[in-house]
Amino acid sequence: MKEVLLIKNGEIALKGLNRSTFEDILVKNIKRRLLDSVGKFTFTKSQSTIIAEANEEDIDFEAAVETLKKVFGIAAFSRAVVCDKDIDEIKRVALEYLGDDLRSIRTFKVNAKRSDKKFPMTSPEICREVGAHLLRSIPSLKVDVHNPDIIVTVEVRDKNVFIHGNQIKGAGGMPVGSAGRVALLVSGGIDSPVAGWMMSKRGLQLNAIHFAAPPYTSKRAEMKVRDLVSIVAKYSGRINFAVVNFTEIQEAIKEHCPEELFTIIMRRLMMKISVRLAERDNCGALVTGESLGQVASQTLGALACTDAAVNMPVFRPCIGMDKDEIITISRAIGAFETSILPYEDCCTVFTPKHPRTRPTLKLIEEAESAFDFSEMIDRAIENVKYEFVD
């Protein structure tokens, strides 16, 4: 039997005249991800479905399924078998392909989709014929049209019939690369990988920027962040990962700025560096994992002071979420256990004992202007380390 993957897109169906452009991006992403994980496939677009056919006989379809679960733009998909357009053959193949699954459950129903109206049987007739055959062959089965354990679907199309069991839920969202590119500030905590995952789900391609402060932060802390970027890349695709040495700037902040303003001034300088890196790499916005009120630097006033340092949009997809909600997503995408590893990051190295929670922009700018950071910023940007993370 010949197996294929039937892939259903979600929001792309609403894109009107631009729909084919989004579908082409999705096919490109699926092709690259499957090639990296299991092998080559050929793709055909037909009636809101992308049909993926393996080019090799020994393709691991279980691995292919796990790969597709992490591709944004896919609403649902199925492993299916190809069958000739003959009712006796449909019944035989349905039993052979799904028999083991049907013997392990109690209830089922048959759903037929007849897009080829030349086929001599109507959809209800196909359902009755196939359902009766399965009931005769597996006496333990019962029909449940409302809440079955398995839905046996028969899709009669122009050239072939596809038969499959329950659909598998996809990652949803939009194809990565369909909405542009952004720069994600990733610290090593729980929030920023979740923020990157969320914006990637909306079709944005990610660059990642991490600020390290050796010797205050260790190489292991940097490797932890790289591992988090790699986890996000399983969903977003390859990420251009930049590491900025922030030590000189942090020491200057400590020496020349009021302690209660350390964190906000640090964030502002991080944003200034990130904007320049983002512009250099054709990114249209910055992304952070900030959640309103979570810490002193994430109050309304502090965020306003931070944003005033840049001339680029700043996306904060976690802004209205509480910590439990963020942790739930972190666990679901496989990032939580890495995020909580006890390695320091530069945001916590010089944390003030009593940070100001209601700063004003005038106060921050006056404190920041006490020292000229421009040459240090230039050096930090000049010495950025880049690598691609998959």
ChimeraX attribute file (.defattr): number of C-alpha atoms within 10 A of each C-alpha:
attribute: neighborCount
match mode: 1-to-1
recipient: residues
	/A:1	10
	/A:2	10
	/A:3	20
	/A:4	21
	/A:5	24
	/A:6	22
	/A:7	25
	/A:8	22
	/A:9	23
	/A:10	18
	/A:11	15
	/A:12	22
	/A:13	14
	/A:14	9
	/A:15	12
	/A:16	8
	/A:17	7
	/A:18	11
	/A:19	13
	/A:20	14
	/A:21	12
	/A:22	23
	/A:23	23
	/A:24	14
	/A:25	18
	/A:26	25
	/A:27	21
	/A:28	14
	/A:29	20
	/A:30	24
	/A:31	17
	/A:32	15
	/A:33	21
	/A:34	21
	/A:35	13
	/A:36	11
	/A:37	13
	/A:38	18
	/A:39	17
	/A:40	18
	/A:41	19
	/A:42	12
	/A:43	17
	/A:44	11
	/A:45	15
	/A:46	10
	/A:47	8
	/A:48	13
	/A:49	15
	/A:50	20
	/A:51	21
	/A:52	22
	/A:53	16
	/A:54	21
	/A:55	11
	/A:56	11
	/A:57	8
	/A:58	9
	/A:59	15
	/A:60	13
	/A:61	15
	/A:62	10
	/A:63	12
	/A:64	18
	/A:65	17
	/A:66	12
	/A:67	18
	/A:68	23
	/A:69	18
	/A:70	22
	/A:71	26
	/A:72	27
	/A:73	31
	/A:74	25
	/A:75	21
	/A:76	19
	/A:77	22
	/A:78	20
	/A:79	21
	/A:80	25
	/A:81	22
	/A:82	18
	/A:83	24
	/A:84	14
	/A:85	17
	/A:86	14
	/A:87	17
	/A:88	13
	/A:89	13
	/A:90	22
	/A:91	20
	/A:92	14
	/A:93	19
	/A:94	24
	/A:95	18
	/A:96	11
	/A:97	17
	/A:98	18
	/A:99	14
	/A:100	10
	/A:101	12
	/A:102	21
	/A:103	14
	/A:104	11
	/A:105	14
	/A:106	14
	/A:107	18
	/A:108	23
	/A:109	22
	/A:110	24
	/A:111	21
	/A:112	19
	/A:113	17
	/A:114	19
	/A:115	13
	/A:116	14
	/A:117	12
	/A:118	11
	/A:119	15
	/A:120	12
	/A:121	14
	/A:122	13
	/A:123	19
	/A:124	13
	/A:125	12
	/A:126	22
	/A:127	20
	/A:128	15
	/A:129	16
	/A:130	24
	/A:131	21
	/A:132	15
	/A:133	16
	/A:134	23
	/A:135	14
	/A:136	10
	/A:137	13
	/A:138	14
	/A:139	9
	/A:140	13
	/A:141	18
	/A:142	16
	/A:143	17
	/A:144	15
	/A:145	13
	/A:146	8
	/A:147	11
	/A:148	17
	/A:149	19
	/A:150	21
	/A:151	19
	/A:152	23
	/A:153	21
	/A:154	26
	/A:155	21
	/A:156	25
	/A:157	18
	/A:158	14
	/A:159	11
	/A:160	15
	/A:161	22
	/A:162	25
	/A:163	26
	/A:164	23
	/A:165	23
	/A:166	16
	/A:167	19
	/A:168	15
	/A:169	14
	/A:170	22
	/A:171	18
	/A:172	20
	/A:173	21
	/A:174	27
	/A:175	30
	/A:176	27
	/A:177	19
	/A:178	19
	/A:179	16
	/A:180	16
	/A:181	22
	/A:182	26
	/A:183	31
	/A:184	31
	/A:185	23
	/A:186	28
	/A:187	26
	/A:188	29
	/A:189	22
	/A:190	23
	/A:191	24
	/A:192	27
	/A:193	31
	/A:194	28
	/A:195	27
	/A:196	32
	/A:197	25
	/A:198	19
	/A:199	24
	/A:200	28
	/A:201	22
	/A:202	19
	/A:203	23
	/A:204	24
	/A:205	26
	/A:206	29
	/A:207	27
	/A:208	28
	/A:209	28
	/A:210	25
	/A:211	26
	/A:212	23
	/A:213	22
	/A:214	16
	/A:215	8
	/A:216	13
	/A:217	19
	/A:218	16
	/A:219	13
	/A:220	12
	/A:221	20
	/A:222	22
	/A:223	13
	/A:224	23
	/A:225	28
	/A:226	21
	/A:227	18
	/A:228	25
	/A:229	32
	/A:230	21
	/A:231	20
	/A:232	27
	/A:233	22
	/A:234	18
	/A:235	23
	/A:236	28
	/A:237	23
	/A:238	17
	/A:239	21
	/A:240	19
	/A:241	24
	/A:242	23
	/A:243	21
	/A:244	22
	/A:245	21
	/A:246	23
	/A:247	19
	/A:248	15
	/A:249	21
	/A:250	20
	/A:251	12
	/A:252	14
	/A:253	24
	/A:254	16
	/A:255	11
	/A:256	15
	/A:257	18
	/A:258	15
	/A:259	18
	/A:260	16
	/A:261	24
	/A:262	24
	/A:263	21
	/A:264	23
	/A:265	25
	/A:266	22
	/A:267	19
	/A:268	22
	/A:269	22
	/A:270	21
	/A:271	23
	/A:272	20
	/A:273	20
	/A:274	25
	/A:275	23
	/A:276	17
	/A:277	18
	/A:278	22
	/A:279	14
	/A:280	9
	/A:281	14
	/A:282	14
	/A:283	21
	/A:284	17
	/A:285	19
	/A:286	24
	/A:287	23
	/A:288	23
	/A:289	23
	/A:290	22
	/A:291	21
	/A:292	19
	/A:293	16
	/A:294	13
	/A:295	12
	/A:296	19
	/A:297	27
	/A:298	18
	/A:299	19
	/A:300	15
	/A:301	16
	/A:302	28
	/A:303	21
	/A:304	14
	/A:305	24
	/A:306	24
	/A:307	16
	/A:308	14
	/A:309	18
	/A:310	18
	/A:311	11
	/A:312	18
	/A:313	13
	/A:314	19
	/A:315	19
	/A:316	19
	/A:317	20
	/A:318	21
	/A:319	16
	/A:320	12
	/A:321	14
	/A:322	13
	/A:323	13
	/A:324	9
	/A:325	11
	/A:326	21
	/A:327	18
	/A:328	12
	/A:329	19
	/A:330	22
	/A:331	15
	/A:332	11
	/A:333	17
	/A:334	13
	/A:335	23
	/A:336	21
	/A:337	11
	/A:338	18
	/A:339	23
	/A:340	12
	/A:341	12
	/A:342	12
	/A:343	17
	/A:344	20
	/A:345	22
	/A:346	23
	/A:347	18
	/A:348	11
	/A:349	12
	/A:350	16
	/A:351	15
	/A:352	15
	/A:353	8
	/A:354	10
	/A:355	18
	/A:356	19
	/A:357	18
	/A:358	14
	/A:359	21
	/A:360	13
	/A:361	16
	/A:362	10
	/A:363	11
	/A:364	20
	/A:365	15
	/A:366	11
	/A:367	17
	/A:368	22
	/A:369	11
	/A:370	11
	/A:371	13
	/A:372	11
	/A:373	15
	/A:374	12
	/A:375	10
	/A:376	15
	/A:377	20
	/A:378	12
	/A:379	15
	/A:380	20
	/A:381	19
	/A:382	10
	/A:383	11
	/A:384	16
	/A:385	14
	/A:386	13
	/A:387	11
	/A:388	13
	/A:389	19
	/A:390	17
